[in-house]
Amino acid sequence: MATVYEKATQIIAERKENRRREIERRKNEVFSVIPRVREIEEELDRFGIRMLNLIAEGQYDEKQAVSSITAQNKEFLKERERLLVSAGFDKDYLEIPFSCENCEDSGFVGGKLCNCLQNEITAIALKEANLSKLLSEQTFENFKLSYYSDEYVPEYGCSPRENMQAILTECKSFAQNFDTTDENLLLCGSCGLGKTYLSSAIANELIKKGKDVLYVSSNALFPILEDMHFGREVSEEAAYIIKKADECELLILDDLGSEFVTQFTSAELFRIINNRLLAGRKMIISTNLNRSMLKNTYNERIASRITGGFSILEFLGDDIRSIKKLEGKV
């Protein structure tokens, strides 16, 4: 299976090839109407090659050669423009711009990735991570602590904002130290407190670094697993998600507990968690369930594997979505 990088470079290569083909098509079209333009194109090529040979033989220095080539080319190009216009073509008909003028559709500038290639890598990675456009816009930079109350809550021992500041710091640290940390994260707490948002922010940060991430909700993942287990037909995309759930560098399982819990789903949940922990592949789980609810919803073995293998970040406070609605954010 091709990597994200390979898929992105293939897209850039196809753009370059499509441009070359279109130039050839237009040239053949023009040559059939204006044979002299073919001669001009051949003269342009021959003159450039002759000058390069003279440089190699030491008969011209590079500066003189460039000056001569530029002057001669201008004359040829002026004649070509006159001929094109007189035949009803646009004067720039044979000059097709690159999709990216910065790298001339090579994907690299000075040996480094051009922005056009980086953008393709990011776009493919977001799609393969199963992140929707909305989730892809949820970043650490856009996260607002101001949504959370700064009023001290005795039962918490802090304010919701202080609690969220600590969680935000932990999530940023997880993303920044991904290659060196052995940590997995359990984000738990009531609805509307930012668990999905911060999961997405971590995903987006790691995708920028080229990490292989899969973001999937539990009520989407387990029905696919069930269909595959019982031999039902599944789409190619669904099969890919299952494969990636086992193999990706980071699996984000969102909204655990929202699925229809059965003996099968519990067994599959344990398998996924256990296999990934044993293989050293990291996970983030978000859930509205607390520790005791996890045990009651699934079983002691799963609850123990989660609480023993994950750093638990407990989200406190009230649902902030009403505040966001007032701002038109949701």
N, C-alpha and C positions, 0 to 999 in steps of 0.2 A: 504494500500500500504506500502510495507516494506521501512524502511528508508535506507539511504546510509550506515549507520553503520551496520544495520542488514544484508544488502546484502553482505558487505565486510566480516563480521564475518562468514557468511554462506559459502563463498568461502574458507576461511581458514579451517573451519570445514570439508568441503568436501575433501580438500587436506589431512587432517589428517586421515579421514575415508578411502580414497583411498589407502593411505600407509598401513593402518592396513589390508585392504582386500588383498592387494598384498602380504604382509608378510604371511597371512594365506594361500593364494594360493600356495606360494612357499614352505611353510612348508608341506602342504599336498602332494605336488609333491615329496619332498625329503623323507618324511616319508614312502611313498609307495615303495620307492627304498631302503632306509636305515632305517629300523625300530629302530636301535640303536639311531639315532638322535632324535627321539621322546622321548626316555627314557632320553636322555641328557637334552632336553628342560624341561621335567617334573622335573628332578633333580635340575636344575637351579632354577625353581620356588619354589620347596619345600624347598630347602636349604635357600633361602632368607627369606621365611616366618618363618622357624624355628628360624633363628637368630633374627628376629624382635620380636618373642614371648619371646625369652630368655631375650632380652633387656627389654621388658615390665615387665617380672618377676623379673628383677634385677640381673639375673645371669651373664649378660654380660654388660660391658659398651659399649657405642656406638662406641668408637675408636677400641676396640677389635673386635666388630662385623663386622665393615667395613673391617678390615684387614683380618678376616677369610673368609668373603664373597668374597673378591677380590681374595685371594689365591685359594679358591676352584673353583671359576668361571674360572680362568685362565686354570686350568686343564681340566675342562669340555670343554671349548672353543677350546683348542688345539686338543682334541680328535675329536671334531665336525669338525674342519677344515680338519684334516687328512681324515676323512670319506667322506667328501664332495669332496675333490680333487680326492680321489681314485675312486669315482663314476662318475667322469667327470664334476662335478660342480665347479664353482669358489668358493674359500675358503670363500668369503664374500657374497655368494649368499643369505643368510638369513639376512644380515645386510643392509637394505635399508635406505639410508640417509633421513633425514627430508628435506622438501622443504626449511625450514628455521631452521638452526641449532641453531640460537640465542635463539629462543623461543620454539623450538621443535614442531612447528606447532600449538602452543596454541594461538598465536596472542598477548601474553603478556609476559613482562619480568619485574619481580619485581613489579607486579601490574600495570605497565604502558604499553601503547600500543607499541607493537614491530614495527619496521620499516616496516616489511612485511605487517602488517595489515594497517598501516598508508598509505602505497603506494596503497593498494587496495581501501581504502576509497577515496583517491585523484583521482585515475583513474576512479572510478565509478562516483564521483562528477563531474569530467570534462566532462564525456560523457553525464550525465544528464543535465549539464549546457549548452549542445549543443556547446561546445567549440571544434573547430578542433585542430589538432596537432599544426598547425602554431600559432593559437591564444593562445594555452596553453603555448607557449614558450615566449609570450610577457609579460614580467614582469617589475616591477619597476627597478630591478637590471640591466636589459639589456637596459633600456631606455637611449638614448644618447642626451644630450642637445647640443652637438657639431654640430649636424645636422642643428641647427637653427642659423641664422645670429646674430652676436652681434653688427651689425651696427644700430645706433639709427635711428628710423623712426619718423619724426615730427608728422605725422598724428596719430601714435599710442601713442606717448608720451613715448615710450620706444623702446628697440630692441626686435625682435622676440624671442631671447633667454631669455631675462628678462621676457617677457610675459609667455613663456613656463615654466620657473622656478616657477613662481607664480602658474600656473595651476598644475604643477607636485606636488607642496607642498599641494595644495588643494585636489588633488586626493588621495595622501597618507594619509592625515588627514581624509578624508571620510572613507577610508578602516580601518584605525587604530581606529577610533571612531564610527564604524558602529552601535554598540549596544546602544550608547547614543545620537547620532545625529538624528535630525529630517529632515536632509537635503536630497534633491534629486538634481541630477545634469543634466544640459543641456549643452552638449558639442557641440558648433556650430562653423562653419568656413568653409573655402574652402577645397577642396579635398587634401589629401596627407599631412596633417599637424599633424597627430598622434591621432586623435579622437578615432579611432577603437583600436589603440594600448593601449591607457591609459584605455579605457573601459575594455579591456582584462586584463590589469595589475591589475585593481581593482578586477575583477572577480577571477583571480588566487589567489590573496592575501586572499580574503574572503573564497574561497574554502578550503584553507589551514586551516582556522579557523573553518571549518565544517559548513559554512553557505550554505543555499539552494539558489542557483543562477541559473537563466536562461538567456542565451545570445541568442538573435534571431534577425535577420534582418527584417525590416518592409516588404520588398518584399517577405519574406518567410512566415511571420506570417499572413498577411491579406488574402492571397488566401486560407489558411487553414480555417480561420474564415468564409470566404464566402462560402466555400464548405460545412462546417458544418451547416451554417445558412439555406442554400437551400437544405439540405438533401442529398447532394452528399456523396459518400463513401470516407472516409478518413482512412489512416493507423492508426494502434495502436500508433505508435510513434507520429504522428501528433496530435492525440487526447490527448496524454500525454502532449505535448507542450502547448496546449491550456489550459489544466487544471493547469499546472504549471505556466503559465503566470499570472493567477489570484492569485495563492496561495504562490508562492515562496517568500523568504525574500527579494531578489533583482531581479528585472527584468531589463535587459539591452536591450533596443530597439535600434538597430543600423541602421544607414542610413535612418532615417525618411525622407520621401519625395521621396524616390526612388521607392515606390510602385505606382501602378495605383490608383490615388485618385478618389474616388467616394463618393456619399452621404453615402453609406454603410460603407466604410472604415473610413470616418470621424466620423461617429457615433460610430463605434467600438473603434476608437482611444480615443474618449472622455470617453467612458465607462471604458476602461482599466485604463486610467489616473485617472479619478474621483474615481473609486472604490478603487484603490490602495492608493491614497492619503487619502481617508476617513478611510481606514483600517489601515493606518500607515505603509503600506508596501512600501519599498523604490524603486525608479526607477532611471535609468540613460538613457537619450535619447541622441543619437548623430545624428547630421544632418548637411547637407551643407547649410541649409536655415538659414537666419538671422531672427530677430524678425518680421520685416515687411513682409518677404516672408512667414513666418509661417501663419500669418493672411490671406494673399492672397491665399495661397495654401489650407488652411482648412477653418477656420472661426474665428470670434472674440472670441467665447466661448472657443474654444480649445487653441488659442493663449494666452488668459487671464489665463486659468488654468495652462498652462505651465510656463508662465513668472511669475505668482504669486506663484506657488508652487515649483519652481526649482531655484537653484543657477545657474546663467548663466556664463559659462566659454567660452570666445570667443578666438578661436585660430587664431593667426595672422601670416602673413608672406607668403612665397612662398612654393609651393609643394616641399617636401624634398625627394620624391621618386627617383628623378633622381640621387641624391647623394647616396642613398642606392643601386641603380642599379650598380653604379660604384664599390661599395664594394661587390657586389654580394649578397645583403641582401634581394632583392625582385625579 
